[in-house]
Amino acid sequence: MSRKIIVFGVGPFSRMVCSLFADSGADAVVRTAHQRFIPQDEQGDLPFVPFEALAQSHPPHEYEVFVALEHARQNAARAEIAETARQQGYRLASYVSPSAQLGAGVVIGEHSLVLEGVIAQYGVQIGDNVIVGAKCFFGQGTEVGKNAYFGSAVFVDRYAKIGSHCTMGSQVRIAESVNVPAWSYLRAFEDVRASSTEPVFVHEALRAAARIVDRRLAVEK
């Protein structure tokens, strides 16, 4: 079935997503963003359509939407825009790299992006609106909540549970059966070996007061 994809976002990440969908054989790829954020000098071959007027020029019954934001406001920004598109009648697109290795019983939720070299073993469950960077590993029975973000080469050992709205920097390591609570933010290269009940945390070595930020309360400017 032919696909027509609208990609929301500006900058390098959104350009990469446009390329991925184009290479996957989509019949058309269109770029969109809120009018005030469309840069005059944005690179790329595809022109922008303002999000505010999108439904008039690109009918919802003909197009799917993917929101190519990374982890702004702990992934809440991506979730909110996706929900707005859904309410307008658009289907939400997903992309799974052909090089991803998905075991039996793996479930990947709606509006997710799984990049090259990802391995998800038997029974892995990944929620809606999740971005998984290249070469991530999810061990058997891992559970990931919705609205999460994983940088490149994150290692999640078997039976771990990652809550919703979590952000994992590149090469984070989560030990077997560890529970990571919702809204957690882990910087690149962190090594988590024990479960936590705190809603927002980083490694103990980074717990100076100035380094702890509750990204649920952050406001985009």
PyRosetta script that sets phi, psi and omega in degrees:
from pyrosetta import init, pose_from_sequence

init()
pose = pose_from_sequence("MSRKIIVFGVGPFSRMVCSLFADSGADAVVRTAHQRFIPQDEQGDLPFVPFEALAQSHPPHEYEVFVALEHARQNAARAEIAETARQQGYRLASYVSPSAQLGAGVVIGEHSLVLEGVIAQYGVQIGDNVIVGAKCFFGQGTEVGKNAYFGSAVFVDRYAKIGSHCTMGSQVRIAESVNVPAWSYLRAFEDVRASSTEPVFVHEALRAAARIVDRRLAVEK")
pose.set_psi(1, 133.7)
pose.set_omega(1, -179.0)
pose.set_phi(2, -68.8)
pose.set_psi(2, 150.0)
pose.set_omega(2, -179.2)
pose.set_phi(3, -127.4)
pose.set_psi(3, 138.2)
pose.set_omega(3, 171.0)
pose.set_phi(4, -118.7)
pose.set_psi(4, 122.3)
pose.set_omega(4, -169.6)
pose.set_phi(5, -116.9)
pose.set_psi(5, 133.6)
pose.set_omega(5, 170.8)
pose.set_phi(6, -108.2)
pose.set_psi(6, 125.0)
pose.set_omega(6, -179.7)
pose.set_phi(7, -107.7)
pose.set_psi(7, 119.7)
pose.set_omega(7, 178.0)
pose.set_phi(8, -89.8)
pose.set_psi(8, 128.5)
pose.set_omega(8, 174.6)
pose.set_phi(9, 139.9)
pose.set_psi(9, 160.2)
pose.set_omega(9, 175.9)
pose.set_phi(10, -123.6)
pose.set_psi(10, 161.7)
pose.set_omega(10, 175.2)
pose.set_phi(11, 92.2)
pose.set_psi(11, -176.4)
pose.set_omega(11, -171.7)
pose.set_phi(12, -60.9)
pose.set_psi(12, -39.6)
pose.set_omega(12, -177.4)
pose.set_phi(13, -63.8)
pose.set_psi(13, -43.7)
pose.set_omega(13, 179.8)
pose.set_phi(14, -66.6)
pose.set_psi(14, -35.0)
pose.set_omega(14, 177.2)
pose.set_phi(15, -65.3)
pose.set_psi(15, -38.6)
pose.set_omega(15, 176.9)
pose.set_phi(16, -62.8)
pose.set_psi(16, -43.1)
pose.set_omega(16, -179.3)
pose.set_phi(17, -63.6)
pose.set_psi(17, -41.0)
pose.set_omega(17, 176.1)
pose.set_phi(18, -57.3)
pose.set_psi(18, -43.6)
pose.set_omega(18, -179.3)
pose.set_phi(19, -64.5)
pose.set_psi(19, -40.2)
pose.set_omega(19, 179.7)
pose.set_phi(20, -61.8)
pose.set_psi(20, -46.2)
pose.set_omega(20, 180.0)
pose.set_phi(21, -67.2)
pose.set_psi(21, -38.9)
pose.set_omega(21, 178.0)
pose.set_phi(22, -62.3)
pose.set_psi(22, -43.7)
pose.set_omega(22, 179.9)
pose.set_phi(23, -67.9)
pose.set_psi(23, -23.1)
pose.set_omega(23, -179.6)
pose.set_phi(24, -79.4)
pose.set_psi(24, -4.7)
pose.set_omega(24, 176.6)
pose.set_phi(25, 101.7)
pose.set_psi(25, 12.2)
pose.set_omega(25, 177.8)
pose.set_phi(26, -59.9)
pose.set_psi(26, 141.1)
pose.set_omega(26, -179.4)
pose.set_phi(27, -69.7)
pose.set_psi(27, -30.9)
pose.set_omega(27, -179.7)
pose.set_phi(28, -151.3)
pose.set_psi(28, 144.5)
pose.set_omega(28, 173.7)
pose.set_phi(29, -130.4)
pose.set_psi(29, 124.6)
pose.set_omega(29, -176.5)
pose.set_phi(30, -120.5)
pose.set_psi(30, 143.9)
pose.set_omega(30, 177.8)
pose.set_phi(31, -104.9)
pose.set_psi(31, 144.3)
pose.set_omega(31, 178.0)
pose.set_phi(32, -144.8)
pose.set_psi(32, 160.0)
pose.set_omega(32, 174.5)
pose.set_phi(33, -168.0)
pose.set_psi(33, 165.1)
pose.set_omega(33, 173.1)
pose.set_phi(34, -61.8)
pose.set_psi(34, 140.9)
pose.set_omega(34, -173.4)
pose.set_phi(35, -50.4)
pose.set_psi(35, -43.2)
pose.set_omega(35, -174.5)
pose.set_phi(36, -69.0)
pose.set_psi(36, -15.8)
pose.set_omega(36, -178.0)
pose.set_phi(37, -103.7)
pose.set_psi(37, -2.1)
pose.set_omega(37, -179.5)
pose.set_phi(38, -74.5)
pose.set_psi(38, 114.2)
pose.set_omega(38, -177.8)
pose.set_phi(39, -77.2)
pose.set_psi(39, 145.5)
pose.set_omega(39, 179.2)
pose.set_phi(40, -70.4)
pose.set_psi(40, -26.7)
pose.set_omega(40, -175.0)
pose.set_phi(41, -110.4)
pose.set_psi(41, 21.0)
pose.set_omega(41, -179.4)
pose.set_phi(42, -59.7)
pose.set_psi(42, 133.9)
pose.set_omega(42, 179.8)
pose.set_phi(43, -79.5)
pose.set_psi(43, 160.4)
pose.set_omega(43, 177.2)
pose.set_phi(44, 121.2)
pose.set_psi(44, 157.3)
pose.set_omega(44, -176.8)
pose.set_phi(45, -85.3)
pose.set_psi(45, -14.7)
pose.set_omega(45, -174.3)
pose.set_phi(46, -97.8)
pose.set_psi(46, 127.4)
pose.set_omega(46, 177.5)
pose.set_phi(47, -73.0)
pose.set_psi(47, 160.2)
pose.set_omega(47, 178.7)
pose.set_phi(48, -91.4)
pose.set_psi(48, 146.1)
pose.set_omega(48, 167.5)
pose.set_phi(49, -114.3)
pose.set_psi(49, 126.4)
pose.set_omega(49, 180.0)
pose.set_phi(50, -58.3)
pose.set_psi(50, 134.5)
pose.set_omega(50, -178.3)
pose.set_phi(51, -60.1)
pose.set_psi(51, -34.3)
pose.set_omega(51, -177.5)
pose.set_phi(52, -62.4)
pose.set_psi(52, -26.7)
pose.set_omega(52, -177.4)
pose.set_phi(53, -113.8)
pose.set_psi(53, 14.3)
pose.set_omega(53, -171.3)
pose.set_phi(54, -61.5)
pose.set_psi(54, -44.7)
pose.set_omega(54, -174.5)
pose.set_phi(55, -64.1)
pose.set_psi(55, -25.8)
pose.set_omega(55, 179.8)
pose.set_phi(56, -72.5)
pose.set_psi(56, -36.7)
pose.set_omega(56, -176.5)
pose.set_phi(57, -98.0)
pose.set_psi(57, -22.6)
pose.set_omega(57, -176.6)
pose.set_phi(58, -133.5)
pose.set_psi(58, 91.9)
pose.set_omega(58, -172.2)
pose.set_phi(59, -57.1)
pose.set_psi(59, 134.4)
pose.set_omega(59, -178.1)
pose.set_phi(60, -56.6)
pose.set_psi(60, -31.3)
pose.set_omega(60, -178.0)
pose.set_phi(61, -73.5)
pose.set_psi(61, -10.0)
pose.set_omega(61, -178.7)
pose.set_phi(62, -103.8)
pose.set_psi(62, -16.8)
pose.set_omega(62, -169.8)
pose.set_phi(63, -127.2)
pose.set_psi(63, 153.8)
pose.set_omega(63, 167.9)
pose.set_phi(64, -108.1)
pose.set_psi(64, 155.0)
pose.set_omega(64, 179.9)
pose.set_phi(65, -120.6)
pose.set_psi(65, 135.7)
pose.set_omega(65, 169.0)
pose.set_phi(66, -124.1)
pose.set_psi(66, 129.6)
pose.set_omega(66, -179.2)
pose.set_phi(67, -93.3)
pose.set_psi(67, 106.6)
pose.set_omega(67, -174.8)
pose.set_phi(68, -93.6)
pose.set_psi(68, 59.3)
pose.set_omega(68, 167.8)
pose.set_phi(69, -104.8)
pose.set_psi(69, 152.1)
pose.set_omega(69, -177.9)
pose.set_phi(70, -88.5)
pose.set_psi(70, -92.4)
pose.set_omega(70, -177.1)
pose.set_phi(71, -132.7)
pose.set_psi(71, 39.0)
pose.set_omega(71, 176.7)
pose.set_phi(72, -58.6)
pose.set_psi(72, 134.0)
pose.set_omega(72, -178.7)
pose.set_phi(73, 50.0)
pose.set_psi(73, 46.7)
pose.set_omega(73, 176.5)
pose.set_phi(74, 54.5)
pose.set_psi(74, 43.0)
pose.set_omega(74, 175.5)
pose.set_phi(75, 75.2)
pose.set_psi(75, 1.7)
pose.set_omega(75, 179.7)
pose.set_phi(76, -70.3)
pose.set_psi(76, -35.9)
pose.set_omega(76, -179.2)
pose.set_phi(77, -61.2)
pose.set_psi(77, -44.2)
pose.set_omega(77, 179.3)
pose.set_phi(78, -62.3)
pose.set_psi(78, -43.1)
pose.set_omega(78, -178.7)
pose.set_phi(79, -64.6)
pose.set_psi(79, -39.9)
pose.set_omega(79, -177.6)
pose.set_phi(80, -67.5)
pose.set_psi(80, -42.6)
pose.set_omega(80, -179.8)
pose.set_phi(81, -68.7)
pose.set_psi(81, -39.2)
pose.set_omega(81, 177.2)
pose.set_phi(82, -60.7)
pose.set_psi(82, -40.7)
pose.set_omega(82, 179.5)
pose.set_phi(83, -67.2)
pose.set_psi(83, -37.3)
pose.set_omega(83, 176.0)
pose.set_phi(84, -61.3)
pose.set_psi(84, -44.2)
pose.set_omega(84, 178.2)
pose.set_phi(85, -62.8)
pose.set_psi(85, -40.0)
pose.set_omega(85, 178.9)
pose.set_phi(86, -62.7)
pose.set_psi(86, -42.5)
pose.set_omega(86, -179.5)
pose.set_phi(87, -65.2)
pose.set_psi(87, -26.6)
pose.set_omega(87, 175.9)
pose.set_phi(88, -78.7)
pose.set_psi(88, -7.0)
pose.set_omega(88, 177.4)
pose.set_phi(89, 105.9)
pose.set_psi(89, 0.9)
pose.set_omega(89, 179.7)
pose.set_phi(90, -78.9)
pose.set_psi(90, 143.8)
pose.set_omega(90, 167.2)
pose.set_phi(91, -79.2)
pose.set_psi(91, 151.2)
pose.set_omega(91, 179.9)
pose.set_phi(92, -98.3)
pose.set_psi(92, 128.1)
pose.set_omega(92, -175.7)
pose.set_phi(93, -84.5)
pose.set_psi(93, 156.3)
pose.set_omega(93, 171.1)
pose.set_phi(94, -131.7)
pose.set_psi(94, 158.6)
pose.set_omega(94, 175.7)
pose.set_phi(95, -138.8)
pose.set_psi(95, 128.3)
pose.set_omega(95, 174.2)
pose.set_phi(96, -124.2)
pose.set_psi(96, 121.3)
pose.set_omega(96, -178.4)
pose.set_phi(97, -59.0)
pose.set_psi(97, 140.9)
pose.set_omega(97, 175.7)
pose.set_phi(98, -60.6)
pose.set_psi(98, -21.0)
pose.set_omega(98, -179.0)
pose.set_phi(99, -89.1)
pose.set_psi(99, -3.7)
pose.set_omega(99, 176.3)
pose.set_phi(100, -67.8)
pose.set_psi(100, 141.5)
pose.set_omega(100, 179.5)
pose.set_phi(101, -110.1)
pose.set_psi(101, 108.9)
pose.set_omega(101, -175.3)
pose.set_phi(102, -111.7)
pose.set_psi(102, 121.8)
pose.set_omega(102, -179.5)
pose.set_phi(103, -76.3)
pose.set_psi(103, 175.0)
pose.set_omega(103, 179.3)
pose.set_phi(104, -60.9)
pose.set_psi(104, 139.5)
pose.set_omega(104, 176.1)
pose.set_phi(105, 77.8)
pose.set_psi(105, 5.9)
pose.set_omega(105, 177.9)
pose.set_phi(106, -72.3)
pose.set_psi(106, 134.8)
pose.set_omega(106, 177.7)
pose.set_phi(107, -122.0)
pose.set_psi(107, 126.7)
pose.set_omega(107, 176.4)
pose.set_phi(108, -117.9)
pose.set_psi(108, 126.6)
pose.set_omega(108, -173.6)
pose.set_phi(109, -72.3)
pose.set_psi(109, 174.1)
pose.set_omega(109, 179.4)
pose.set_phi(110, -64.5)
pose.set_psi(110, 149.6)
pose.set_omega(110, 175.0)
pose.set_phi(111, 57.4)
pose.set_psi(111, 51.2)
pose.set_omega(111, 178.6)
pose.set_phi(112, -120.2)
pose.set_psi(112, 156.7)
pose.set_omega(112, 179.4)
pose.set_phi(113, -127.6)
pose.set_psi(113, 119.7)
pose.set_omega(113, 179.9)
pose.set_phi(114, -121.1)
pose.set_psi(114, 114.2)
pose.set_omega(114, -172.4)
pose.set_phi(115, -89.2)
pose.set_psi(115, -175.6)
pose.set_omega(115, -167.6)
pose.set_phi(116, -66.8)
pose.set_psi(116, 143.8)
pose.set_omega(116, 173.5)
pose.set_phi(117, 77.6)
pose.set_psi(117, 6.7)
pose.set_omega(117, 179.2)
pose.set_phi(118, -69.9)
pose.set_psi(118, 139.9)
pose.set_omega(118, 174.4)
pose.set_phi(119, -119.5)
pose.set_psi(119, 124.6)
pose.set_omega(119, 174.5)
pose.set_phi(120, -125.5)
pose.set_psi(120, 115.3)
pose.set_omega(120, -175.4)
pose.set_phi(121, -80.3)
pose.set_psi(121, -179.3)
pose.set_omega(121, -174.8)
pose.set_phi(122, -47.4)
pose.set_psi(122, 129.1)
pose.set_omega(122, 170.3)
pose.set_phi(123, 77.9)
pose.set_psi(123, 7.7)
pose.set_omega(123, 178.2)
pose.set_phi(124, -64.1)
pose.set_psi(124, 137.4)
pose.set_omega(124, 179.9)
pose.set_phi(125, -121.4)
pose.set_psi(125, 118.6)
pose.set_omega(125, 179.9)
pose.set_phi(126, -118.9)
pose.set_psi(126, 126.9)
pose.set_omega(126, -174.7)
pose.set_phi(127, -74.5)
pose.set_psi(127, -177.8)
pose.set_omega(127, 179.4)
pose.set_phi(128, -68.7)
pose.set_psi(128, 152.3)
pose.set_omega(128, 170.6)
pose.set_phi(129, 60.4)
pose.set_psi(129, 51.4)
pose.set_omega(129, -178.4)
pose.set_phi(130, -119.2)
pose.set_psi(130, 135.6)
pose.set_omega(130, 173.8)
pose.set_phi(131, -108.1)
pose.set_psi(131, 126.6)
pose.set_omega(131, -178.4)
pose.set_phi(132, -119.5)
pose.set_psi(132, 115.1)
pose.set_omega(132, -178.2)
pose.set_phi(133, -71.1)
pose.set_psi(133, 170.7)
pose.set_omega(133, -176.6)
pose.set_phi(134, -60.0)
pose.set_psi(134, 141.2)
pose.set_omega(134, 171.6)
pose.set_phi(135, 64.1)
pose.set_psi(135, 24.7)
pose.set_omega(135, 171.6)
pose.set_phi(136, -72.3)
pose.set_psi(136, 154.3)
pose.set_omega(136, 178.6)
pose.set_phi(137, -127.8)
pose.set_psi(137, 130.4)
pose.set_omega(137, 176.0)
pose.set_phi(138, -122.9)
pose.set_psi(138, 116.1)
pose.set_omega(138, -177.9)
pose.set_phi(139, -73.7)
pose.set_psi(139, 168.4)
pose.set_omega(139, -176.8)
pose.set_phi(140, -48.1)
pose.set_psi(140, 130.3)
pose.set_omega(140, 173.5)
pose.set_phi(141, 75.0)
pose.set_psi(141, 7.9)
pose.set_omega(141, 177.3)
pose.set_phi(142, -62.0)
pose.set_psi(142, 143.7)
pose.set_omega(142, 176.3)
pose.set_phi(143, -122.9)
pose.set_psi(143, 130.8)
pose.set_omega(143, 179.6)
pose.set_phi(144, -123.5)
pose.set_psi(144, 127.1)
pose.set_omega(144, 178.5)
pose.set_phi(145, -74.0)
pose.set_psi(145, 177.1)
pose.set_omega(145, -177.9)
pose.set_phi(146, -75.0)
pose.set_psi(146, 162.8)
pose.set_omega(146, 173.7)
pose.set_phi(147, 59.1)
pose.set_psi(147, 42.7)
pose.set_omega(147, 179.6)
pose.set_phi(148, -107.5)
pose.set_psi(148, 164.5)
pose.set_omega(148, -180.0)
pose.set_phi(149, -139.9)
pose.set_psi(149, 131.4)
pose.set_omega(149, 177.6)
pose.set_phi(150, -124.2)
pose.set_psi(150, 123.5)
pose.set_omega(150, 172.8)
pose.set_phi(151, -70.9)
pose.set_psi(151, -170.8)
pose.set_omega(151, -176.3)
pose.set_phi(152, -70.8)
pose.set_psi(152, 143.8)
pose.set_omega(152, 169.6)
pose.set_phi(153, 59.3)
pose.set_psi(153, 33.9)
pose.set_omega(153, 172.1)
pose.set_phi(154, -72.8)
pose.set_psi(154, 138.2)
pose.set_omega(154, 179.4)
pose.set_phi(155, -114.1)
pose.set_psi(155, 117.5)
pose.set_omega(155, 178.4)
pose.set_phi(156, -117.8)
pose.set_psi(156, 111.5)
pose.set_omega(156, -175.4)
pose.set_phi(157, -74.5)
pose.set_psi(157, 167.4)
pose.set_omega(157, -170.1)
pose.set_phi(158, -59.6)
pose.set_psi(158, 146.4)
pose.set_omega(158, 176.1)
pose.set_phi(159, 66.1)
pose.set_psi(159, 8.4)
pose.set_omega(159, 173.6)
pose.set_phi(160, -70.2)
pose.set_psi(160, 155.3)
pose.set_omega(160, 178.4)
pose.set_phi(161, -127.8)
pose.set_psi(161, 122.3)
pose.set_omega(161, -178.6)
pose.set_phi(162, -109.7)
pose.set_psi(162, 122.7)
pose.set_omega(162, -176.4)
pose.set_phi(163, -73.9)
pose.set_psi(163, 172.1)
pose.set_omega(163, 179.7)
pose.set_phi(164, -68.8)
pose.set_psi(164, 154.8)
pose.set_omega(164, 178.0)
pose.set_phi(165, 60.9)
pose.set_psi(165, 26.5)
pose.set_omega(165, 175.3)
pose.set_phi(166, -86.1)
pose.set_psi(166, 148.2)
pose.set_omega(166, 174.7)
pose.set_phi(167, -124.8)
pose.set_psi(167, 125.2)
pose.set_omega(167, -179.5)
pose.set_phi(168, -117.4)
pose.set_psi(168, 118.8)
pose.set_omega(168, 175.9)
pose.set_phi(169, -69.3)
pose.set_psi(169, 170.6)
pose.set_omega(169, -177.6)
pose.set_phi(170, -59.1)
pose.set_psi(170, 139.7)
pose.set_omega(170, 174.6)
pose.set_phi(171, 62.3)
pose.set_psi(171, 24.1)
pose.set_omega(171, 167.4)
pose.set_phi(172, -64.6)
pose.set_psi(172, 146.8)
pose.set_omega(172, 177.8)
pose.set_phi(173, -124.3)
pose.set_psi(173, 126.4)
pose.set_omega(173, 178.7)
pose.set_phi(174, -114.0)
pose.set_psi(174, 124.5)
pose.set_omega(174, -175.3)
pose.set_phi(175, -74.8)
pose.set_psi(175, 166.4)
pose.set_omega(175, -178.6)
pose.set_phi(176, -56.7)
pose.set_psi(176, 133.0)
pose.set_omega(176, 173.6)
pose.set_phi(177, 66.1)
pose.set_psi(177, 11.0)
pose.set_omega(177, 178.5)
pose.set_phi(178, -76.0)
pose.set_psi(178, 139.2)
pose.set_omega(178, 174.0)
pose.set_phi(179, -100.6)
pose.set_psi(179, 123.6)
pose.set_omega(179, 176.3)
pose.set_phi(180, -107.5)
pose.set_psi(180, 116.5)
pose.set_omega(180, -172.8)
pose.set_phi(181, -71.0)
pose.set_psi(181, 159.2)
pose.set_omega(181, 178.5)
pose.set_phi(182, -55.4)
pose.set_psi(182, 149.4)
pose.set_omega(182, 178.0)
pose.set_phi(183, 68.7)
pose.set_psi(183, 19.3)
pose.set_omega(183, 177.4)
pose.set_phi(184, -79.6)
pose.set_psi(184, 146.8)
pose.set_omega(184, 177.9)
pose.set_phi(185, -127.3)
pose.set_psi(185, 119.1)
pose.set_omega(185, 179.9)
pose.set_phi(186, -117.0)
pose.set_psi(186, 126.3)
pose.set_omega(186, 179.0)
pose.set_phi(187, -72.7)
pose.set_psi(187, 161.6)
pose.set_omega(187, 179.7)
pose.set_phi(188, -54.0)
pose.set_psi(188, 142.0)
pose.set_omega(188, 174.5)
pose.set_phi(189, 72.9)
pose.set_psi(189, 7.3)
pose.set_omega(189, 176.5)
pose.set_phi(190, -68.4)
pose.set_psi(190, 150.9)
pose.set_omega(190, -177.5)
pose.set_phi(191, -125.6)
pose.set_psi(191, 109.8)
pose.set_omega(191, -174.6)
pose.set_phi(192, -107.7)
pose.set_psi(192, 117.7)
pose.set_omega(192, -174.4)
pose.set_phi(193, -114.7)
pose.set_psi(193, -4.8)
pose.set_omega(193, -179.1)
pose.set_phi(194, -138.9)
pose.set_psi(194, 150.0)
pose.set_omega(194, 179.5)
pose.set_phi(195, -69.6)
pose.set_psi(195, 160.1)
pose.set_omega(195, 178.3)
pose.set_phi(196, -139.2)
pose.set_psi(196, 153.7)
pose.set_omega(196, 175.0)
pose.set_phi(197, -110.6)
pose.set_psi(197, -2.4)
pose.set_omega(197, -179.1)
pose.set_phi(198, -74.2)
pose.set_psi(198, 139.2)
pose.set_omega(198, -176.3)
pose.set_phi(199, -71.2)
pose.set_psi(199, -27.8)
pose.set_omega(199, -179.7)
pose.set_phi(200, -138.6)
pose.set_psi(200, 123.4)
pose.set_omega(200, -178.9)
pose.set_phi(201, -153.6)
pose.set_psi(201, 158.9)
pose.set_omega(201, 168.8)
pose.set_phi(202, -131.6)
pose.set_psi(202, 179.6)
pose.set_omega(202, -178.7)
pose.set_phi(203, -58.1)
pose.set_psi(203, 148.6)
pose.set_omega(203, -178.4)
pose.set_phi(204, -52.5)
pose.set_psi(204, -35.8)
pose.set_omega(204, -177.2)
pose.set_phi(205, -67.0)
pose.set_psi(205, -14.4)
pose.set_omega(205, -177.7)
pose.set_phi(206, -111.0)
pose.set_psi(206, 20.0)
pose.set_omega(206, -172.5)
pose.set_phi(207, -85.0)
pose.set_psi(207, 13.4)
pose.set_omega(207, 171.8)
pose.set_phi(208, -56.4)
pose.set_psi(208, 141.9)
pose.set_omega(208, -171.0)
pose.set_phi(209, -53.4)
pose.set_psi(209, -36.9)
pose.set_omega(209, -176.8)
pose.set_phi(210, -71.2)
pose.set_psi(210, -11.9)
pose.set_omega(210, -175.8)
pose.set_phi(211, -98.2)
pose.set_psi(211, -9.7)
pose.set_omega(211, -177.8)
pose.set_phi(212, -94.6)
pose.set_psi(212, 120.8)
pose.set_omega(212, -179.2)
pose.set_phi(213, -129.9)
pose.set_psi(213, 127.1)
pose.set_omega(213, 174.3)
pose.set_phi(214, -85.7)
pose.set_psi(214, 99.5)
pose.set_omega(214, -173.7)
pose.set_phi(215, -72.9)
pose.set_psi(215, -7.9)
pose.set_omega(215, 173.0)
pose.set_phi(216, -65.8)
pose.set_psi(216, -26.3)
pose.set_omega(216, -174.6)
pose.set_phi(217, -99.2)
pose.set_psi(217, -6.3)
pose.set_omega(217, -178.9)
pose.set_phi(218, -68.1)
pose.set_psi(218, 145.7)
pose.set_omega(218, -178.1)
pose.set_phi(219, -120.4)
pose.set_psi(219, 130.6)
pose.set_omega(219, 176.4)
pose.set_phi(220, -70.3)
pose.set_psi(220, 142.5)
pose.set_omega(220, 177.3)
pose.set_phi(221, -114.6)
pose.dump_pdb("model.pdb")
